[in-house]
Amino acid sequence: MPTHIPEPRLVGSAHIIHHEGYDTGIVSPFVPAIRVVDGARLVFISGVTGAPVYHDHPHRPEDFDTISPDMADQVRDAFDHLELALKAAGCQRQDVVNLIRFFTDVENDQDTVNKHQKEWFGGHIPTSTSVEVTRLATDHRLRLEIHAVAAAPAG
């Protein structure tokens, strides 16, 4: 274990924070804390899934018949939808400071999601919380929902 705590590292509009116990040898899909720099604007992104972002309410099950049951497909589609929201808000992937990931089967799906998330962020690691839930509200066939917060550059 290192004998010192690294200084906060600026990434986009935020400082990556580590604390006592930080070990560069541990592979982790999250960091313990991120501090948003002065002037950045917080962007809150509604939960995204593998389902189309824009769909009828009340939900119509037939609107979700094309959703793949495969987690690799669902996570790819969810991150594609996250990308659309980030771009619309003037943000990039490295501006994401927090994810809350809702799984219906964390044991079987977390590794697939972590692998895709690591590739998608390309080295950036946000703070993150993972929760297992009984069911997602949109459709019973969905297995993952991602809520995100980004720190948009000032301006």
One Martini backbone bead per residue (centre of mass of N, CA, C, O) as a GRO file, in nm:
protein
  155
    1MET     BB    1   0.098   0.034   0.021
    2PRO     BB    2   0.092   0.346   0.014
    3THR     BB    3   0.233   0.630   0.202
    4HIS     BB    4   0.054   0.814   0.011
    5ILE     BB    5  -0.153   1.071  -0.098
    6PRO     BB    6  -0.271   1.183  -0.368
    7GLU     BB    7  -0.325   1.436  -0.543
    8PRO     BB    8  -0.547   1.599  -0.687
    9ARG     BB    9  -0.703   1.533  -1.008
   10LEU     BB   10  -0.760   1.687  -1.303
   11VAL     BB   11  -1.087   1.632  -1.467
   12GLY     BB   12  -1.197   1.858  -1.628
   13SER     BB   13  -1.440   1.972  -1.374
   14ALA     BB   14  -1.253   1.776  -1.180
   15HIS     BB   15  -1.150   1.618  -0.881
   16ILE     BB   16  -0.963   1.353  -0.792
   17ILE     BB   17  -1.018   1.151  -0.497
   18HIS     BB   18  -0.808   1.031  -0.241
   19HIS     BB   19  -0.729   0.806   0.029
   20GLU     BB   20  -0.665   0.624   0.267
   21GLY     BB   21  -0.562   0.313   0.105
   22TYR     BB   22  -0.447   0.364  -0.153
   23ASP     BB   23  -0.417   0.139  -0.450
   24THR     BB   24  -0.281   0.095  -0.766
   25GLY     BB   25  -0.338  -0.233  -0.780
   26ILE     BB   26  -0.636  -0.167  -0.786
   27VAL     BB   27  -0.926  -0.261  -0.951
   28SER     BB   28  -1.167   0.002  -1.031
   29PRO     BB   29  -1.495   0.150  -1.121
   30PHE     BB   30  -1.412   0.360  -0.886
   31VAL     BB   31  -1.415   0.650  -0.689
   32PRO     BB   32  -1.451   0.805  -0.381
   33ALA     BB   33  -1.401   1.108  -0.511
   34ILE     BB   34  -1.547   1.427  -0.628
   35ARG     BB   35  -1.451   1.762  -0.720
   36VAL     BB   36  -1.598   2.041  -0.816
   37VAL     BB   37  -1.533   2.307  -0.988
   38ASP     BB   38  -1.541   2.619  -1.029
   39GLY     BB   39  -1.812   2.690  -1.264
   40ALA     BB   40  -1.948   2.443  -1.282
   41ARG     BB   41  -2.210   2.242  -1.423
   42LEU     BB   42  -2.472   2.062  -1.328
   43VAL     BB   43  -2.581   1.736  -1.458
   44PHE     BB   44  -2.891   1.564  -1.474
   45ILE     BB   45  -2.954   1.220  -1.550
   46SER     BB   46  -3.167   1.022  -1.640
   47GLY     BB   47  -3.251   0.718  -1.654
   48VAL     BB   48  -3.094   0.456  -1.836
   49THR     BB   49  -3.151   0.218  -2.095
   50GLY     BB   50  -3.231  -0.013  -2.353
   51ALA     BB   51  -3.448   0.176  -2.394
   52PRO     BB   52  -3.613   0.408  -2.513
   53VAL     BB   53  -3.632   0.718  -2.397
   54TYR     BB   54  -3.878   0.759  -2.584
   55HIS     BB   55  -4.190   0.683  -2.425
   56ASP     BB   56  -4.473   0.573  -2.320
   57HIS     BB   57  -4.730   0.706  -2.092
   58PRO     BB   58  -4.809   0.453  -2.034
   59HIS     BB   59  -4.683   0.164  -2.068
   60ARG     BB   60  -4.600  -0.039  -2.359
   61PRO     BB   61  -4.486  -0.348  -2.410
   62GLU     BB   62  -4.445  -0.333  -2.730
   63ASP     BB   63  -4.214  -0.108  -2.713
   64PHE     BB   64  -4.006  -0.355  -2.589
   65ASP     BB   65  -3.968  -0.607  -2.794
   66THR     BB   66  -3.660  -0.520  -2.904
   67ILE     BB   67  -3.526  -0.603  -2.656
   68SER     BB   68  -3.257  -0.739  -2.542
   69PRO     BB   69  -3.166  -0.998  -2.315
   70ASP     BB   70  -2.879  -0.907  -2.340
   71MET     BB   71  -2.649  -0.741  -2.153
   72ALA     BB   72  -2.454  -0.633  -2.367
   73ASP     BB   73  -2.679  -0.483  -2.520
   74GLN     BB   74  -2.802  -0.312  -2.290
   75VAL     BB   75  -2.543  -0.156  -2.210
   76ARG     BB   76  -2.487  -0.029  -2.481
   77ASP     BB   77  -2.757   0.124  -2.504
   78ALA     BB   78  -2.737   0.286  -2.241
   79PHE     BB   79  -2.470   0.436  -2.320
   80ASP     BB   80  -2.586   0.564  -2.574
   81HIS     BB   81  -2.801   0.732  -2.419
   82LEU     BB   82  -2.601   0.884  -2.244
   83GLU     BB   83  -2.451   1.022  -2.475
   84LEU     BB   84  -2.687   1.192  -2.578
   85ALA     BB   85  -2.728   1.357  -2.316
   86LEU     BB   86  -2.449   1.475  -2.291
   87LYS     BB   87  -2.438   1.626  -2.561
   88ALA     BB   88  -2.698   1.799  -2.513
   89ALA     BB   89  -2.539   1.926  -2.242
   90GLY     BB   90  -2.224   1.971  -2.315
   91CYS     BB   91  -2.090   1.685  -2.278
   92GLN     BB   92  -1.864   1.441  -2.164
   93ARG     BB   93  -1.751   1.157  -2.035
   94GLN     BB   94  -1.539   1.307  -1.832
   95ASP     BB   95  -1.790   1.466  -1.682
   96VAL     BB   96  -1.851   1.231  -1.518
   97VAL     BB   97  -1.911   1.193  -1.151
   98ASN     BB   98  -2.183   1.004  -1.147
   99LEU     BB   99  -2.313   0.675  -1.063
  100ILE     BB  100  -2.621   0.486  -1.082
  101ARG     BB  101  -2.667   0.133  -1.051
  102PHE     BB  102  -2.933  -0.075  -1.168
  103PHE     BB  103  -3.000  -0.406  -1.076
  104THR     BB  104  -3.152  -0.735  -1.116
  105ASP     BB  105  -2.845  -0.895  -1.150
  106VAL     BB  106  -2.549  -0.849  -1.018
  107GLU     BB  107  -2.397  -1.121  -1.029
  108ASN     BB  108  -2.435  -1.164  -1.358
  109ASP     BB  109  -2.383  -0.837  -1.466
  110GLN     BB  110  -2.142  -0.664  -1.354
  111ASP     BB  111  -1.900  -0.749  -1.534
  112THR     BB  112  -2.019  -0.651  -1.802
  113VAL     BB  113  -2.054  -0.357  -1.719
  114ASN     BB  114  -1.763  -0.294  -1.630
  115LYS     BB  115  -1.631  -0.347  -1.903
  116HIS     BB  116  -1.786  -0.139  -2.069
  117GLN     BB  117  -1.732   0.109  -1.891
  118LYS     BB  118  -1.427   0.112  -1.921
  119GLU     BB  119  -1.423   0.147  -2.231
  120TRP     BB  120  -1.608   0.399  -2.254
  121PHE     BB  121  -1.422   0.590  -2.063
  122GLY     BB  122  -1.110   0.557  -2.120
  123GLY     BB  123  -0.998   0.599  -1.790
  124HIS     BB  124  -1.236   0.710  -1.667
  125ILE     BB  125  -1.349   0.757  -1.313
  126PRO     BB  126  -1.621   0.751  -1.138
  127THR     BB  127  -1.847   0.762  -0.930
  128SER     BB  128  -2.019   0.479  -0.751
  129THR     BB  129  -2.334   0.296  -0.748
  130SER     BB  130  -2.471  -0.024  -0.652
  131VAL     BB  131  -2.797  -0.178  -0.720
  132GLU     BB  132  -3.041  -0.406  -0.619
  133VAL     BB  133  -3.341  -0.494  -0.787
  134THR     BB  134  -3.635  -0.638  -0.872
  135ARG     BB  135  -3.729  -0.389  -1.066
  136LEU     BB  136  -3.798  -0.208  -1.342
  137ALA     BB  137  -4.027   0.029  -1.451
  138THR     BB  138  -4.041  -0.001  -1.763
  139ASP     BB  139  -3.938  -0.323  -1.784
  140HIS     BB  140  -3.898  -0.661  -1.707
  141ARG     BB  141  -3.649  -0.702  -1.928
  142LEU     BB  142  -3.485  -0.518  -1.774
  143ARG     BB  143  -3.137  -0.501  -1.606
  144LEU     BB  144  -3.063  -0.180  -1.650
  145GLU     BB  145  -2.985   0.132  -1.474
  146ILE     BB  146  -2.869   0.476  -1.539
  147HIS     BB  147  -2.743   0.726  -1.335
  148ALA     BB  148  -2.633   1.073  -1.391
  149VAL     BB  149  -2.353   1.297  -1.326
  150ALA     BB  150  -2.239   1.614  -1.444
  151ALA     BB  151  -1.955   1.841  -1.523
  152ALA     BB  152  -1.976   2.118  -1.678
  153PRO     BB  153  -1.830   2.342  -1.832
  154ALA     BB  154  -1.774   2.648  -1.824
  155GLY     BB  155  -2.011   2.870  -2.025
   0.00000   0.00000   0.00000
